[in-house]
Amino acid sequence: MPLLHHEPTGTVRTLEDLLGIATAMERDAVRRYTLLAGLMERRGEYDTAATFRRLVAEEEGHVEAVDGWARTLGLRASDGPEAEALLPPEIAASWRALSERTRLTPHQALSLAVLNEQRAFAFYSYIAAASTDDAIRLRAEELAHEELRHAALLRHDRRAAYHRERRDAKEGPARAETPAELERLVTTLFSAGAAEHAALAAALHALGDASSAALVARIAEDERRFAEPRPGGPAQHPTASDCLRAAFRVSERLAEAFGDVAEHTTDEEVLIRAQHLQELVIGHLTELAERIETLA
């Protein structure tokens, strides 16, 4: 399962297990999409907010549908800690990058939402393939189909957000059509990013902000894993807040570049790797945004 880093833990032995997982998954999605809709509305991104509001309504309908399935079968779907423990940890981890304190663009928010819907599809598909119970398999396949439909809806809106954000851009989008092309692009992008972040970390250290310097230095170290050595010039920024905002802009540029690649490639291997790299960088954006807010 390329969209999940680990096989699902635990075993779905009964329909109650499956219905409990489905209820926990749908209620979590309602909570996350509601947060995103409110965030986009406050930014004036009403088209993107409408997409998330539409998904909230659909997910709420799914919660009711799961309850209806349970009543029809004379079962009780539990969505307690036992069910939540079986959910893919990758979904919860990447949702954390979509907190209200991030500076994600609509395109980036929609990109991660697409990825999580695809992960939910992979999760239910695994359950269906692993089950020897026909009733569990059929229900899991139905749930997988719904997640795939949501991903398709989000991809459509993601493309619209992409074109809105790029309408006035002077440079063309980053592209890679083969794994080899992507690896060359990764080296180029992360080489530049690591050099700039290392210089900013040094500037923060000189300003006496050791904790911010450590954060930016760690991000530079993450990027060096993909980069060729490149010297970074001195970063000229008068305050720690200025340095952190500059570091944020560097990571934002990287996230947008990997989003570009994922948006345009027709190669599945390139798509999945670009999405994973974008998720790594979005994690950096989240940490930087939180640090910036502590200095505001």
Salt bridges, closest charged atoms under 4 A:
GLU26 OE1 - HIS62 ND1 3.59
ASP28 OD1 - ARG31 NH2 2.51
ASP28 OD1 - ARG32 NE 3.26
GLU41 OE1 - ARG53 NH2 2.99
ASP47 OD2 - ARG164 NH1 3.86
GLU58 OE1 - ARG149 NH2 2.57
GLU58 OE1 - HIS150 NE2 2.88
GLU59 OE1 - HIS62 ND1 3.61
GLU59 OE2 - HIS150 ND1 3.22
ASP79 OD2 - ARG27 NH1 2.42
GLU100 OE1 - ARG42 NH2 2.49
GLU117 OE1 - HIS150 ND1 3.71
ASP134 OD1 - ARG137 NH2 3.24
GLU141 OE2 - ARG137 NH1 3.62
GLU142 OE1 - ARG139 NH1 3.65
GLU146 OE1 - HIS62 NE2 3.19
GLU146 OE1 - ARG149 NH2 2.97
ASP157 OD2 - ARG54 NH2 3.50
GLU183 OE2 - ARG273 NE 2.55
GLU196 OE2 - ARG253 NH2 2.55
ASP209 OD1 - ARG291 NH2 3.23
GLU221 OE1 - ARG224 NH1 2.83
ASP222 OD2 - HIS284 NE2 2.81
GLU223 OE1 - HIS197 ND1 2.89
ASP260 OD2 - ARG166 NH2 2.92
GLU263 OE1 - HIS107 NE2 3.53
GLU263 OE1 - ARG158 NE 3.11
GLU279 OE1 - ARG119 NH2 2.89
GLU287 OE2 - ARG218 NH2 2.53
GLU290 OE2 - ARG101 NH2 3.61
GLU293 OE2 - ARG103 NH1 3.29
